[in-house]
Amino acid sequence: MDNENLGISPLIEFDKGNDTLIERVKQALSHLLSQSFQDCPDTLVRLANNVNGKARLWLDFAPLSFTFVIIRETGGAWINGGLIFHGSHDGYGSGSAPTHAVCVSPEEGLTIHT
């Protein structure tokens, strides 16, 4: 499965041999809140473009969530964080399990945390 088939920019790298990661990407794309999944990678691409770099995604411990790093053209990490899925399961970003992430206002869908 490649970026084009998943509808993700080629500036976003991920382990294409990791079946669990591929399934999580597919779940996020098929979820009713898939627009937020599209918006977050678009933001990561804009950030990567700022340093002529690339973004890389990994699995996060929270459901439907990802860890990311923006890698500079020179190879060093520039910024890292998470694409965290919020909703009723985590109190809409209240800091409760399973995400343990806090949002300023209630959120539903993926948000970027650094």
Secondary structure, DSSP 4 states (H G I P E B T S, - for coil): --HHHHT--TTEEE-TT-HHHHHHHHHHHHSTTHHHHHHHHHHHHHHHHHTT-EEEEEE-SSTT-EEEEEE-TTS-EEEEEEEEEESGGGTTTBS-TTT--B-SS---EEEEE-
